[in-house]
Amino acid sequence: ASQPAIAAMGCFILWFGWHAFNISSPISGERQLGDVVGSIGLVTVLCPVSCAVSAAILMYRGYVKLTFDNFISSILAGLVSITGCASSVSP
């Protein structure tokens, strides 16, 4: 990115909105609402973080080019990957 600070700010604003979207749409009748919302909130944070850590390890080991764009993209990939199954994945 030509302006990494703007890219990071956009990523974290998107992450905040994504977090609110995932938490506000629980679809499960078998558990209480608080348990579902807490679980969805936790996996919505853990998945992008684990993708970012994995990308950082791969970049450090030299398997992927070390760029800030790859790091931001890994966070967004984690958000995309958890959205469809956030209510059915346990932390």
Sequence and secondary structure as in RCSB ss.txt:
>XXXX:A:sequence
ASQPAIAAMGCFILWFGWHAFNISSPISGERQLGDVVGSIGLVTVLCPVSCAVSAAILMYRGYVKLTFDNFISSI
LAGLVSITGCASSVSP
>XXXX:A:secstr
   HHHHHHHHHHHHHHHHHHHHH    SSS HHHHHHHHHHHHHHHHHHHHHHHHHHHHHTSS   HHHHHHHH
HHHHHHHHTTTTT   
